[in-house]
Amino acid sequence: MDLRTKCANGAFSGGVNPHKPSFSFKELFADFIAGTPIKRKTWKGYWKYRHGAIEMHCADGSTTNFTDTKDILFTVSGILQNDWEVATPENSTLEEK
C-alpha cells in the first residue's frame, strides 16, 4: 500500500504521523522507492523513482534524471531537509492518472 493510500485509509507504518505537515526524506523513502511521487513543500515539481532511476519532474514540465543534474550538491542537499510531502495533482504538476 503506497503512502497516498495509507493517508486516505488512515493506516500508517514506520511511525509516519498523518497530521505532521511534512516529513524527512528518510520517512518517505520506502514509499518513494515503491513508486510514490514526492516533493518538497516549496516545489511545484516532484521526484519519482522509476526503473531504477530518480526522475526529477520540474515545474516547467521538463524531466531530468537525478544523475544528470547540473548542481549535484544543491540537489543532494534537498534530501537533508525535513519539508518533504507526497506529490499530488493538488500540490504539484503531477497529473491525475
N, C-alpha and C positions, 0 to 999 in steps of 0.2 A: 504494500500500500504506500503510495507516494505521499509527500507532505501535504499537498493540496487536499487529498482525500482525507488524511488524518485531521486536518484543520476542519473540514466540513463535517466529519463524523465525531469530532471531539476526542479522538484517540491519539495519543502521543507516546513515542518511545524515546529512549535516550535522554529523558529529563527535559525535553523541549516544552517550554511553557507557552501555550497558545495566546496568552494575554501579554506576553513580552512583546514590545513594539518592534524589536529587531533581534537578530541572532549573530553569533560569531560564525565565521566560515566553517569552523570545526563542527558546530552544532548542526549545520545543514549539509555537511559533506556526504554522508551516506545517501541522503535523498538526492543530492546533486549528481553523484555518480550513477544513481539509478535512473537518471533522466529528468529530474525536476529542474526547470529553469530557475535561476536565482539572480538577484541583482542587489546592488547597494541602494539604500533609500533615496539618494540624490540622483540616481541614474534613471533614464527612460529606457535605455538598452538593458540587456541581460546576458548572462552566460548560460550555455547549455553544454553538457557533456554528451557527446555522441560519437560512436565508432572509435573510441579510444582517444578522442581529442576534445579540447575545450574550445568551443566556438564562442567568440565574443560578438554578440549582435548589438551593433551600435544604434543610437537614436536616429541617425541619418539613414538607416536601412542597410548599411554595409555590414558585412560579416568578416571577421578576421580570426585566424587561428591564433590561439594563445602564444604559441612559439614564434609567431611572425610579428608580434608587437614591436613597435619602434623603441619603446622605452620600458624594457622588461622590469627594471627596478620600481618604477612607478606602478606598473601593473601588479607586480608581486606584493607591493606594499598595501594594496587594497585588500588582499587576503587577511592581513593583520587587523583590519578594522572590525568593529562589532556592530555594524549597521546593515547587515545582510537581511534579505527577506525573500520569500518566494515570489517570482515574477508572475504576474497575471495580466490579462488584457487591460485591466483597470489601472494598473500602476506602471505599465511598461509598453513597449512596442510589440510585445508578444501578441500574435494573432490567435483568435479562438479557433480551435480545431473542429 
